[in-house]
């Protein structure tokens, strides 16, 4: 279902576009140079994700091309050599997803970005809120056409209930007139639960009132649309808001990841995991925390250089994360790493850490020649008031392991 059908009579343009799609989206592209070739491919495999169709082919008219590709009910992006309002209206009325004017570098990138957006949309849920669906089927139809998962609500109360049941919803489009509460009141209620960084809201109204857009924005909407609006405007506003959310998610992810190892960092531990820690304590769940420190890491840096030291840190971090995929793994700083396990047996976690310690000492680090390293570990399941106190308790056990000869695991049960 991820394959794309590209119908283009220019071999050079076809190769360039298919190569760009494959490189950017890592998906397979089937190429057809005539409508007859495209028809044969569709008959043999009509489960394409999207069709890119040139409207100028040697064996068919524009109308014949559209008739053939649209009958398969697969999203179609039309590629035309010229533009007119009449052609644009005809393409959209016939159900084409979007159209692209060929011949520019911008159009090439537009197609790639549009395909990328469509791939992502399949996993994104949105909510449309309108008291009567007489004017909104156009919106819901377009959103589904763009592969989004669409929920619908007729009242503000319904919208809040759906958001509560489906927290994965990332975008709300709400009309000003909704039963029980108007659009701005709904937005205020939504913002009490979800921030702009987590949920995008687009206000919609046909009222020609200058202050309405400002009120929507001031009450917490990300954007505003005045009916009637063109499909392209709706598409651009929806795409822009989803892309902003995705960018914010990436930025947050960057702030919570250690640059060198890509493990979570201290900030993530004390901003995010701290909340899980207190929730687990309240629920009476087992919490186990372990810290690990590479033995004699300074000697490695001195002997092989900091670049080789970075290589070892990255390698050990990758091994650490791979060995404990069900735990939260993080880098505390320098050569010190850690993990936290929720609702997992302490004995099981202790055994797995011991297995990792043994595996690590027998794993060669590739620095042009094999280098072997060991690590010391401190592990505790004694709950404290704060997560930082538990980290410090594990740290004390770690340094006990160092004092006792390194390359070993010390737990709070050892000191009882």
C-alpha positions as CSV (number, residue, x, y, z in Angstrom):
1,X,0.0,0.0,0.0
2,X,3.1,2.3,0.1
3,X,3.8,2.1,-3.6
4,X,3.4,5.1,-5.8
5,X,2.5,5.0,-9.5
6,X,4.2,7.7,-11.6
7,X,2.7,8.3,-15.1
8,X,5.1,10.6,-17.0
9,X,6.1,10.4,-20.7
10,X,9.5,12.2,-20.2
11,X,12.1,9.5,-19.2
12,X,14.4,12.2,-17.9
13,X,11.7,13.8,-15.7
14,X,10.4,10.4,-14.6
15,X,13.8,9.2,-13.5
16,X,14.5,12.5,-11.6
17,X,11.2,12.5,-9.8
18,X,11.1,8.8,-9.0
19,X,14.7,9.0,-7.7
20,X,13.7,12.0,-5.5
21,X,10.7,10.2,-4.1
22,X,12.6,7.0,-3.4
23,X,15.4,8.9,-1.7
24,X,13.2,11.1,0.4
25,X,10.4,8.7,1.2
26,X,12.1,5.3,0.9
27,X,9.2,3.9,-1.0
28,X,8.9,2.0,-4.3
29,X,7.8,3.9,-7.4
30,X,6.4,2.2,-10.5
31,X,6.8,4.2,-13.7
32,X,4.6,4.2,-16.7
33,X,5.3,6.3,-19.8
34,X,1.9,5.9,-21.5
35,X,-1.7,5.5,-20.3
36,X,-1.8,2.0,-21.6
37,X,1.2,1.0,-19.5
38,X,-0.4,2.7,-16.5
39,X,-3.7,0.9,-17.1
40,X,-1.8,-2.5,-17.2
41,X,0.0,-1.7,-13.9
42,X,-3.3,-0.6,-12.2
43,X,-5.1,-3.7,-13.4
44,X,-2.3,-5.9,-12.0
45,X,-1.9,-4.0,-8.7
46,X,-4.4,-1.4,-7.9
47,X,-3.4,-0.9,-4.3
48,X,-1.1,2.1,-4.9
49,X,-1.0,4.7,-2.2
50,X,-1.2,7.6,-4.7
51,X,-1.0,8.2,-8.4
52,X,1.1,11.0,-10.0
53,X,-0.4,11.6,-13.4
54,X,1.0,13.7,-16.2
55,X,-2.0,15.1,-18.1
56,X,-0.1,15.2,-21.4
57,X,0.6,11.6,-22.7
58,X,1.2,10.4,-26.3
59,X,-1.7,7.9,-26.3
60,X,-4.5,9.7,-24.5
61,X,-6.3,12.9,-24.0
62,X,-6.4,14.7,-20.7
63,X,-10.0,13.6,-20.1
64,X,-9.1,10.0,-20.9
65,X,-6.2,10.1,-18.4
66,X,-8.4,11.4,-15.6
67,X,-11.2,8.9,-16.4
68,X,-8.8,6.0,-16.1
69,X,-6.9,7.0,-13.0
70,X,-9.8,8.3,-11.0
71,X,-11.9,5.2,-11.5
72,X,-9.6,3.2,-9.1
73,X,-10.5,5.5,-6.2
74,X,-6.8,6.1,-5.4
75,X,-5.7,9.7,-4.5
76,X,-4.5,11.4,-7.7
77,X,-2.0,14.3,-8.0
78,X,-2.3,15.8,-11.5
79,X,0.8,17.3,-13.2
80,X,0.0,19.9,-15.9
81,X,2.1,22.0,-18.2
82,X,-0.1,25.1,-17.8
83,X,-2.6,26.7,-15.5
84,X,-6.0,28.2,-15.9
85,X,-8.9,28.8,-13.5
86,X,-11.1,26.6,-15.7
87,X,-8.6,23.7,-15.6
88,X,-8.1,24.1,-11.9
89,X,-11.9,24.0,-11.3
90,X,-12.3,21.0,-13.5
91,X,-9.5,19.0,-11.8
92,X,-10.8,19.7,-8.3
93,X,-14.5,19.0,-9.3
94,X,-13.5,15.7,-10.7
95,X,-11.8,14.6,-7.4
96,X,-8.1,15.2,-8.1
97,X,-6.3,15.5,-4.7
98,X,-4.1,18.4,-5.9
99,X,-2.4,19.7,-9.1
100,X,1.1,20.7,-9.8
101,X,2.4,23.0,-12.6
102,X,5.4,21.2,-14.2
103,X,8.6,22.8,-15.3
104,X,10.0,24.5,-12.1
105,X,12.3,23.3,-9.3
106,X,9.6,24.5,-6.9
107,X,7.1,22.1,-8.4
108,X,9.5,19.2,-8.0
109,X,9.9,19.9,-4.3
110,X,6.2,20.6,-3.9
111,X,5.4,17.1,-5.1
112,X,7.9,15.5,-2.7
113,X,6.6,17.5,0.3
114,X,3.0,16.7,-0.6
115,X,3.7,13.0,-0.8
116,X,5.5,13.1,2.5
117,X,2.6,14.9,4.1
118,X,0.2,12.3,2.7
119,X,2.3,9.5,4.2
120,X,2.3,11.1,7.6
121,X,-1.5,12.0,7.5
122,X,-2.4,8.3,7.6
123,X,-1.5,8.2,11.2
124,X,-2.9,11.7,12.3
125,X,-6.4,12.1,13.8
126,X,-8.3,15.4,13.5
127,X,-11.7,16.6,14.8
128,X,-14.3,18.7,13.0
129,X,-16.8,20.4,15.1
130,X,-20.0,21.9,13.6
131,X,-23.6,22.1,14.9
132,X,-25.1,21.1,11.5
133,X,-23.1,19.3,8.9
134,X,-24.8,21.1,6.0
135,X,-21.7,23.3,5.5
136,X,-19.0,21.0,6.8
137,X,-19.1,17.8,4.6
138,X,-16.8,19.7,2.3
139,X,-14.2,20.0,5.1
140,X,-14.5,16.4,6.3
141,X,-14.5,15.1,2.7
142,X,-11.3,17.0,1.9
143,X,-9.6,15.9,5.1
144,X,-10.4,12.3,4.5
145,X,-9.3,12.8,0.9
146,X,-5.9,13.9,2.3
147,X,-5.7,10.6,4.2
148,X,-6.4,12.1,7.6
149,X,-8.4,10.1,10.3
150,X,-11.4,12.4,10.8
151,X,-13.7,12.5,13.9
152,X,-16.9,14.6,13.8
153,X,-18.8,16.3,16.6
154,X,-22.1,18.3,16.5
155,X,-21.8,20.0,19.9
156,X,-19.1,21.4,22.1
157,X,-19.8,18.7,24.7
158,X,-19.4,16.0,22.1
159,X,-16.1,17.5,21.0
160,X,-14.8,17.5,24.6
161,X,-15.9,13.9,25.0
162,X,-14.3,12.8,21.8
163,X,-11.0,14.6,22.7
164,X,-11.1,12.8,26.1
165,X,-11.6,9.4,24.4
166,X,-9.1,10.1,21.6
167,X,-6.1,12.0,23.0
168,X,-4.2,11.2,19.8
169,X,-6.1,13.9,18.0
170,X,-3.7,16.6,16.9
171,X,-5.9,19.1,15.1
172,X,-9.4,20.6,15.8
173,X,-11.4,22.6,13.2
174,X,-14.3,24.2,14.9
175,X,-17.1,26.4,13.6
176,X,-18.1,29.5,15.7
177,X,-21.7,28.2,16.0
178,X,-21.7,25.0,18.0
179,X,-24.6,23.8,20.3
180,X,-24.3,24.4,24.0
181,X,-21.2,26.6,23.6
182,X,-19.8,28.8,20.8
183,X,-16.4,28.2,19.2
184,X,-14.5,30.5,21.4
185,X,-15.9,28.9,24.6
186,X,-15.0,25.5,23.2
187,X,-11.5,26.7,22.5
188,X,-11.2,28.0,26.1
189,X,-12.2,24.6,27.4
190,X,-9.8,22.8,25.1
191,X,-6.9,25.0,26.2
192,X,-7.5,24.1,29.8
193,X,-6.5,20.5,28.9
194,X,-4.3,20.8,25.8
195,X,-1.6,23.4,25.0
196,X,-0.9,24.9,21.6
197,X,2.2,22.8,21.4
198,X,0.2,19.6,21.7
199,X,-3.1,20.5,19.9
200,X,-3.6,22.8,17.0
201,X,-7.0,24.5,16.6
202,X,-8.4,26.3,13.5
203,X,-11.5,28.4,14.0
204,X,-14.0,28.6,11.1
205,X,-16.9,31.0,10.5
206,X,-18.9,32.5,7.7
207,X,-19.6,35.7,9.8
208,X,-18.1,38.7,8.2
209,X,-16.9,40.2,11.5
210,X,-13.5,41.8,11.8
211,X,-13.0,41.0,15.4
212,X,-13.9,37.3,15.2
213,X,-10.6,36.1,13.9
214,X,-8.9,38.1,16.7
215,X,-11.2,36.5,19.3
216,X,-10.5,33.0,18.1
217,X,-6.7,33.7,18.3
218,X,-6.9,35.4,21.7
219,X,-8.8,32.5,23.2
220,X,-6.2,30.0,22.0
221,X,-6.7,29.1,18.4
222,X,-3.7,28.6,16.2
223,X,-5.4,29.8,13.0
224,X,-8.6,31.0,11.5
225,X,-10.6,30.4,8.3
226,X,-13.5,32.4,6.9
227,X,-16.0,30.6,4.8
228,X,-16.2,30.1,1.8
229,X,-12.6,29.1,1.3
230,X,-10.9,27.2,-1.5
231,X,-9.7,23.6,-1.0
232,X,-6.1,24.8,-1.5
233,X,-6.4,27.3,1.4
234,X,-7.8,24.6,3.7
235,X,-5.0,22.2,2.6
236,X,-2.3,24.9,3.2
237,X,-3.7,25.9,6.7
238,X,-4.1,22.3,7.8
239,X,-0.6,21.3,6.5
240,X,1.0,24.4,8.1
241,X,-0.5,23.7,11.5
242,X,0.4,20.0,11.5
243,X,3.9,20.8,10.3
244,X,4.3,23.4,13.1
245,X,3.3,20.8,15.7
246,X,5.7,18.3,14.2
247,X,8.5,20.8,14.3
248,X,7.8,21.6,17.9
249,X,7.8,17.9,18.7
250,X,11.2,17.5,17.0
251,X,12.5,20.5,19.0
252,X,11.3,19.1,22.2
253,X,12.8,15.7,21.3
254,X,16.2,17.5,20.6
255,X,16.1,19.2,24.1
256,X,15.5,15.8,25.7
257,X,18.2,13.8,23.9
258,X,21.9,13.7,24.5
259,X,23.5,14.9,21.3
260,X,26.4,12.4,21.3
261,X,24.6,9.2,22.2
262,X,20.9,10.0,21.4
263,X,19.9,8.6,24.7
264,X,17.6,10.7,26.9
265,X,19.4,13.3,29.0
266,X,19.1,14.7,32.6
267,X,16.5,17.2,31.5
268,X,14.2,14.5,30.3
269,X,14.8,12.5,33.5
270,X,13.9,15.3,35.8
271,X,11.1,16.9,33.7
272,X,9.3,13.9,32.3
273,X,10.4,10.7,34.2
274,X,10.0,12.5,37.5
275,X,6.2,12.6,36.8
276,X,6.2,8.9,36.0
277,X,8.2,8.3,39.2
278,X,5.6,10.0,41.4
279,X,2.7,8.3,39.6
280,X,4.3,4.9,40.1
281,X,4.9,5.6,43.8
282,X,1.2,6.6,44.2
283,X,0.1,3.4,42.4
284,X,2.3,1.3,44.6
285,X,4.4,0.1,41.7
286,X,7.9,-1.2,41.9
287,X,10.6,1.3,40.7
288,X,14.1,0.3,40.0
289,X,16.9,2.7,39.2
290,X,20.4,1.9,38.1
291,X,23.4,4.0,37.2
292,X,26.5,2.8,35.3
293,X,29.9,4.3,34.9
294,X,32.6,3.2,32.5
295,X,35.7,2.0,34.3
296,X,39.0,4.0,33.7
297,X,37.4,6.1,31.0
298,X,40.0,8.8,31.4
299,X,42.7,6.3,30.6
300,X,40.9,5.5,27.3
301,X,40.7,9.2,26.4
302,X,44.4,9.8,27.3
303,X,45.5,6.7,25.4
304,X,43.4,7.0,22.3
305,X,42.1,10.6,22.2
306,X,38.7,12.1,22.8
307,X,37.4,11.1,19.4
308,X,37.9,7.4,20.3
309,X,36.4,8.1,23.7
310,X,33.3,9.4,21.9
311,X,33.1,6.3,19.7
312,X,33.1,4.1,22.9
313,X,30.4,6.3,24.5
314,X,28.2,5.9,21.4
315,X,28.8,2.2,21.1
316,X,28.1,1.5,24.8
317,X,25.0,3.7,24.7
318,X,23.7,1.8,21.7
319,X,24.3,-1.5,23.4
320,X,22.7,-0.2,26.6
321,X,19.5,0.9,24.8
322,X,19.4,-2.4,22.8
323,X,19.7,-4.5,25.8
324,X,17.0,-2.6,27.8
325,X,14.4,-1.6,25.1
326,X,11.6,-1.9,27.7
327,X,13.3,0.5,30.2
328,X,14.0,4.2,30.1
329,X,17.7,4.6,29.4
330,X,19.6,7.9,29.7
331,X,23.0,9.6,29.9
332,X,23.6,11.5,33.1
333,X,26.8,13.1,31.8
334,X,30.4,12.2,31.0
335,X,30.8,8.4,31.1
336,X,27.8,7.9,33.4
337,X,24.6,6.3,32.2
338,X,21.4,5.2,33.8
339,X,18.1,3.3,33.5
340,X,14.8,3.3,35.3
341,X,12.3,0.4,35.3
342,X,8.7,0.7,36.3
343,X,6.5,-2.1,37.6
344,X,9.2,-4.7,37.0
345,X,10.7,-7.2,39.4
346,X,13.8,-6.0,41.1
347,X,15.5,-9.4,40.9
348,X,14.8,-9.7,37.2
349,X,16.2,-6.2,36.5
350,X,19.3,-7.0,38.7
351,X,19.9,-10.2,36.7
352,X,19.5,-8.4,33.4
353,X,22.0,-5.8,34.5
354,X,24.5,-8.5,35.5
355,X,24.0,-10.1,32.1
356,X,24.7,-6.7,30.4
357,X,27.9,-6.2,32.5
358,X,29.2,-9.6,31.4
359,X,28.3,-9.0,27.8
360,X,29.9,-5.6,27.8
361,X,33.3,-6.8,29.1
362,X,33.4,-9.4,26.3
363,X,32.4,-7.0,23.5
364,X,35.3,-5.4,21.5
365,X,35.1,-1.7,20.8
366,X,36.3,-1.0,17.3
367,X,39.0,1.7,17.4
368,X,40.8,0.4,14.4
369,X,41.7,-2.5,16.6
370,X,39.7,-4.2,19.4
371,X,39.6,-2.5,22.8
372,X,37.7,-3.9,25.7
373,X,36.1,-1.9,28.5
374,X,34.3,-2.7,31.7
375,X,31.7,-0.8,33.8
376,X,30.5,-0.6,37.3
377,X,26.9,-0.4,38.4
378,X,24.8,0.8,41.3
379,X,21.1,-0.3,41.5
380,X,18.4,0.4,44.0
381,X,14.6,-0.1,44.5
382,X,14.4,1.9,47.7
383,X,11.8,4.7,47.0
384,X,12.7,8.2,48.0
385,X,10.7,11.5,48.1
386,X,12.3,12.8,45.0
387,X,13.7,11.0,41.9
388,X,17.0,12.9,42.4
389,X,17.4,11.4,45.8
390,X,17.0,7.9,44.3
391,X,19.6,8.7,41.6
392,X,22.0,9.8,44.4
393,X,21.4,6.6,46.3
394,X,22.2,4.6,43.2
395,X,25.3,6.7,42.7
396,X,26.5,5.8,46.2
397,X,26.2,2.2,45.4
398,X,28.0,2.7,42.1
399,X,31.0,4.2,43.9
400,X,30.9,1.3,46.3
401,X,31.3,-1.0,43.3
402,X,34.3,1.2,42.2
403,X,35.9,0.9,45.6
404,X,35.4,-2.8,45.7
405,X,37.4,-3.3,42.5
406,X,35.2,-2.1,39.6
407,X,33.5,-4.3,36.9
408,X,30.7,-5.3,39.3
409,X,27.1,-4.5,40.3
410,X,26.3,-3.2,43.8
411,X,22.6,-3.1,44.9
412,X,20.8,-1.8,48.0
413,X,20.2,-5.5,49.0
414,X,24.0,-6.0,49.3
415,X,24.2,-3.4,52.0
416,X,21.2,-4.5,54.1
